[in-house]
Amino acid sequence: MSSQGPHPSNPSPEAIAQRRNLVDAKFGPGAWENSKPVRPHRCNGHVEDFMVAVTTWPMNDAGLTFRIMAKCFFTEQGKEPERHYKQPVPFGQQLGQKRGMWWSGDENTAEQEKHW
């Protein structure tokens, strides 16, 4: 177990300079500048599609997007399945859909609320 805690999310400029010096000392001069940026996983889009399907109402597409995501993890690079993109519904519109479903006279209740 390491005696150091987790890395801070927003390191100070001094910490970045110290890390740069450490990388250059360990891997040679210019190693910090020549390092490649971290790329997202090749199935990152499929994971995002699954998260959108799980967090929106109704969750009809959650099973389909999970199967596509799992299939992506087991395929070879370059042979990923097609994405099933679902446009996320804003939270306020979800409430409006439920309210309209259960209360048929929303216009009347809105007018009554004005008079209160």
C-alpha positions as CSV (number, residue, x, y, z in Angstrom):
1,M,0.0,0.0,0.0
2,S,1.3,3.4,-0.9
3,S,1.9,6.0,1.8
4,Q,0.8,8.7,-0.6
5,G,-2.9,9.6,-1.0
6,P,-4.8,9.9,-4.3
7,H,-3.6,12.5,-6.8
8,P,-5.3,15.8,-6.6
9,S,-7.8,16.6,-9.4
10,N,-6.4,20.1,-10.0
11,P,-2.6,19.9,-9.2
12,S,-0.7,23.1,-8.6
13,P,1.8,24.4,-11.2
14,E,4.6,23.5,-8.8
15,A,3.4,19.9,-8.7
16,I,3.2,19.7,-12.5
17,A,6.7,21.1,-12.8
18,Q,7.9,18.5,-10.2
19,R,6.2,15.7,-12.1
20,R,7.7,16.9,-15.4
21,N,11.2,16.9,-14.0
22,L,10.7,13.4,-12.6
23,V,9.5,12.1,-16.0
24,D,12.4,13.8,-17.8
25,A,14.9,12.4,-15.3
26,K,13.5,8.8,-15.6
27,F,12.8,8.6,-19.3
28,G,15.2,11.1,-20.7
29,P,15.0,14.8,-21.7
30,G,11.9,15.7,-23.7
31,A,9.9,12.7,-22.6
32,W,7.2,14.9,-21.0
33,E,6.7,16.8,-24.3
34,N,6.8,13.7,-26.5
35,S,4.3,11.7,-24.5
36,K,1.0,10.9,-26.2
37,P,-2.3,12.1,-24.7
38,V,-4.5,9.4,-23.2
39,R,-7.2,8.2,-25.6
40,P,-10.6,7.0,-24.5
41,H,-11.4,3.3,-24.8
42,R,-12.7,2.2,-28.3
43,C,-16.1,1.2,-26.7
44,N,-16.4,4.5,-24.9
45,G,-19.3,5.6,-27.1
46,H,-21.2,2.4,-26.5
47,V,-20.8,2.9,-22.7
48,E,-22.1,6.4,-23.0
49,D,-25.1,5.1,-25.0
50,F,-25.8,2.6,-22.2
51,M,-25.6,5.2,-19.5
52,V,-28.0,7.5,-21.4
53,A,-30.5,4.6,-21.8
54,V,-30.3,3.7,-18.1
55,T,-30.7,7.3,-16.9
56,T,-33.6,8.3,-19.1
57,W,-37.3,7.5,-18.8
58,P,-38.6,5.0,-20.1
59,M,-35.7,2.6,-19.9
60,N,-36.8,0.5,-22.8
61,D,-33.5,0.6,-24.6
62,A,-31.3,-0.4,-21.6
63,G,-31.1,-4.1,-22.5
64,L,-30.4,-3.5,-26.1
65,T,-27.6,-0.9,-25.4
66,F,-26.1,-3.3,-22.8
67,R,-25.9,-6.1,-25.3
68,I,-24.3,-3.9,-27.9
69,M,-21.8,-2.6,-25.3
70,A,-20.9,-6.1,-24.2
71,K,-20.5,-7.2,-27.8
72,C,-18.2,-4.3,-28.4
73,F,-15.9,-5.3,-25.5
74,F,-15.4,-8.8,-27.0
75,T,-14.9,-7.8,-30.6
76,E,-11.5,-7.0,-32.2
77,Q,-10.4,-3.5,-32.8
78,G,-12.0,-2.1,-35.9
79,K,-15.0,-4.6,-35.8
80,E,-17.1,-2.8,-33.3
81,P,-20.9,-3.0,-33.7
82,E,-23.0,0.0,-34.7
83,R,-24.0,2.4,-32.0
84,H,-27.6,2.7,-30.8
85,Y,-27.8,6.4,-29.9
86,K,-30.7,7.6,-27.8
87,Q,-31.3,11.4,-27.4
88,P,-31.4,12.1,-23.7
89,V,-34.7,13.6,-22.5
90,P,-34.2,16.7,-20.3
91,F,-35.4,16.1,-16.7
92,G,-38.1,18.7,-16.8
93,Q,-39.7,17.2,-19.8
94,Q,-39.9,13.8,-18.0
95,L,-41.8,15.4,-15.3
96,G,-44.2,17.0,-17.8
97,Q,-44.8,13.7,-19.4
98,K,-45.7,12.1,-16.1
99,R,-47.9,15.0,-15.1
100,G,-49.8,15.0,-18.4
101,M,-50.3,11.3,-18.0
102,W,-51.8,11.5,-14.5
103,W,-53.5,14.9,-14.5
104,S,-55.6,15.5,-17.6
105,G,-56.4,19.2,-17.0
106,D,-53.0,20.8,-16.7
107,E,-54.1,24.0,-18.3
108,N,-56.9,24.4,-15.7
109,T,-54.5,23.8,-12.8
110,A,-52.0,26.3,-14.2
111,E,-54.7,28.9,-14.3
112,Q,-55.9,28.1,-10.8
113,E,-52.3,28.4,-9.5
114,K,-52.2,32.0,-10.9
115,H,-55.1,33.0,-8.7
116,W,-53.6,31.7,-5.5
